[in-house]
Structures are given as C-alpha cells and as structure tokens.
C-alpha cells in the first residue's frame, strides 16, 4: 500500500484508525475499497451487537440509531466513491479545464 492509498483510507475511516491494521487488511484483500468496507462493516456489526437505545428513567437516555445510519451512509459513499487503486480513476489524459470570468467594478461611480 502506498502513501496515497493510506491517506485515502484514513480520510474515509478517520485519523485514529490503526495504519498497521490497514496494512494487514490490504495485504489480505488487495483493494483499498475492500479494506474500507470491511472496517466500516465491522463498526456497523459492533453497533448492531448492542442495543441501539437504552433508557434509564429519569437518569440517562443513550440512542445510537443515528450513529448506525451515519455508518450506513458512509458505507454507501465508499461504494460509490472512486478508490485510488482502481483502474480508470486517475485521469492522466484529462483535458485541462479553463474557466473564464468577467470582473466588474464593485461600485459604480457617477
């Protein structure tokens, strides 16, 4: 795994993710997208293993349903986003883009 792929994974999974764990997973799976989906899937499974909502009357309420929805949205985003190790992602032969804009005075004088 190169530095660009590691950076992409950390951007998807958060900076607190263990890089050594990511290296081991990449060695086994050979795809940064597969690594990201596996880590997110484990996070999702961990949330589902415990109750999503716990209430102690008059003391505390803990609701993890939004966390679960957030991880599911993140999984969908990783599935759709281009990964750095997939062919066709790098647009080396892309044509340069040029934008034209007109500058005008901010205030008109009389």
ROSE-274478 format. One record per residue: residue number from 0; x negated, y negated, z of N, C-alpha, C in turn. Coordinates in steps of 0.02 Angstrom, whole numbers. Example, Ala and Ser with C-alpha at 12.3 -4.5 7.8 and 13.67 -1.06 7.14 Angstrom:
seq_n_c1_n_c2_n_c3_ca_c1_ca_c2_ca_c3_c_c1_c_c2_c_c3
0_-660_284_390_-615_225_390_-660_165_390
1_-642_112_354_-684_53_357_-645_-2_394
This chain:
seq_n_c1_n_c2_n_c3_ca_c1_ca_c2_ca_c3_c_c1_c_c2_c_c3
0_-43_58_0_0_0_0_-45_-62_0
1_-31_-108_-45_-72_-169_-47_-41_-224_-4
2_-75_-280_0_-53_-334_44_14_-364_23
3_25_-368_-43_88_-396_-68_147_-351_-48
4_139_-286_-54_192_-239_-34_204_-242_41
5_151_-246_80_157_-251_153_193_-315_172
6_177_-370_139_210_-434_152_284_-430_136
7_301_-397_81_371_-390_61_409_-350_114
8_378_-295_137_410_-254_189_420_-294_253
9_370_-331_274_377_-370_336_429_-425_328
10_436_-452_267_488_-502_255_557_-471_260
11_564_-409_238_629_-375_240_646_-350_310
12_595_-326_347_606_-291_410_589_-332_472
13_556_-388_463_538_-430_520_465_-422_538
14_435_-475_565_363_-475_579_343_-430_636
15_389_-407_677_373_-364_734_369_-290_715
16_381_-274_652_378_-205_628_305_-182_628
17_293_-122_651_226_-94_656_197_-79_586
18_144_-114_566_115_-102_499_88_-31_490
19_62_-1_544_36_68_538_93_117_523
20_151_105_554_209_147_540_231_138_467
21_229_77_443_247_64_373_199_100_326
22_135_100_342_85_135_301_99_209_298
23_114_239_356_129_311_358_190_327_316
24_242_287_323_303_299_285_290_291_210
25_251_240_191_237_229_120_197_287_91
26_150_314_130_111_372_107_156_431_93
27_208_439_135_255_495_126_306_482_71
28_333_421_67_389_406_22_367_377_-45
29_309_344_-48_281_316_-109_324_261_-141
30_363_225_-101_403_170_-127_418_122_-69
31_404_58_-80_418_10_-26_493_2_-14
32_533_9_-66_605_6_-57_629_64_-14
33_603_124_-26_622_182_13_601_174_86
34_543_144_98_520_131_166_568_83_201
35_585_28_167_630_-21_197_698_9_212
36_724_49_165_790_79_176_788_131_232
37_733_167_239_727_216_293_725_181_361
38_686_127_367_682_91_430_750_61_448
39_782_30_399_848_0_412_899_53_429
40_895_111_395_941_166_410_932_191_482
41_870_194_505_857_214_574_885_163_623
42_877_99_607_904_47_651_980_52_654
43_1011_65_597_1084_73_594_1106_133_635
44_1070_189_628_1088_250_665_1080_240_740
45_1030_201_761_1020_187_832_1080_148_859
46_1104_99_820_1162_61_842_1224_105_847
47_1233_150_798_1292_193_797_1290_246_852
48_1231_263_877_1225_315_928_1253_291_995
49_1252_227_1007_1278_198_1069_1345_164_1056
50_1384_153_1107_1447_117_1097_1433_46_1071
51_1473_24_1023_1463_-42_994_1490_-97_1039
52_1537_-80_1082_1566_-131_1125_1573_-103_1195
53_1547_-140_1244_1551_-121_1314_1578_-180_1353
54_1628_-168_1393_1656_-221_1434_1661_-199_1506
55_1634_-239_1550_1642_-231_1622_1685_-289_1644
56_1747_-275_1663_1796_-328_1677_1768_-379_1726
57_1771_-441_1704_1751_-497_1746_1676_-505_1754
58_1636_-462_1723_1563_-466_1732_1528_-480_1666
59_1536_-435_1618_1500_-442_1555_1536_-407_1499
60_1528_-433_1439_1552_-400_1378_1494_-400_1329
61_1478_-342_1302_1425_-336_1253_1455_-307_1189
62_1448_-344_1134_1477_-323_1070_1422_-322_1017
63_1407_-263_991_1354_-255_941_1382_-244_870
64_1446_-256_860_1476_-244_795_1447_-291_741
65_1433_-353_759_1404_-399_710_1333_-379_693
66_1296_-351_741_1229_-326_726_1232_-270_675
67_1281_-226_683_1290_-171_635_1307_-198_566
68_1352_-245_563_1370_-275_498_1310_-309_466
69_1270_-342_507_1210_-375_481_1161_-326_452
70_1150_-270_485_1104_-219_458_1132_-189_395
71_1198_-178_392_1228_-152_330_1221_-201_273
72_1228_-266_286_1218_-316_233_1145_-316_211
73_1100_-309_259_1029_-308_243_1010_-247_201
74_1040_-190_216_1029_-129_176_1051_-141_105
75_1109_-171_96_1134_-185_29_1089_-234_-8
76_1063_-283_28_1018_-332_-3_953_-298_-26
77_925_-254_15_864_-219_-4_876_-174_-64
78_935_-144_-68_951_-101_-126_952_-142_-191
79_975_-204_-187_983_-245_-247_922_-288_-263
80_882_-305_-213_825_-349_-225_770_-312_-261
81_733_-346_-304_677_-313_-338_621_-300_-288
82_593_-240_-291_538_-221_-247_472_-231_-285
83_418_-247_-250_356_-263_-285_321_-204_-318
84_340_-142_-302_305_-85_-333_346_-51_-387
85_401_-81_-406_443_-52_-459_425_-82_-526
86_423_-42_-578_407_-69_-645_461_-116_-668
87_439_-168_-703_487_-216_-730_500_-274_-683
88_472_-271_-623_482_-326_-575_438_-386_-592
89_377_-372_-609_331_-426_-623_344_-452_-693
90_355_-516_-696_370_-547_-761_307_-582_-785
91_257_-541_-805_193_-568_-826_200_-604_-893
92_244_-581_-935_251_-610_-1001_310_-659_-1004
93_332_-681_-947_389_-727_-946_368_-794_-976
94_414_-824_-1011_400_-888_-1041_402_-942_-987
95_360_-992_-994_362_-1046_-944_427_-1084_-948
96_449_-1107_-891_511_-1145_-887_494_-1218_-879
97_526_-1260_-920_513_-1331_-915_579_-1366_-902
98_579_-1410_-853_639_-1448_-837_627_-1521_-854
99_680_-1554_-876_675_-1625_-893_726_-1662_-850
100_704_-1717_-823_750_-1758_-783_738_-1831_-800
101_788_-1871_-789_783_-1942_-803_779_-1980_-738
102_733_-2024_-734_726_-2066_-674_761_-2131_-686
103_799_-2153_-639_833_-2216_-644_820_-2258_-582
104_830_-2322_-586_818_-2364_-528_868_-2347_-472
105_845_-2350_-411_889_-2334_-354_938_-2391_-344
106_917_-2452_-360_962_-2510_-351_957_-2553_-414
107_1014_-2574_-437_1014_-2617_-497_1010_-2690_-474
108_966_-2728_-506_958_-2799_-489_996_-2841_-540
109_1020_-2899_-519_1056_-2944_-565_1014_-3001_-586
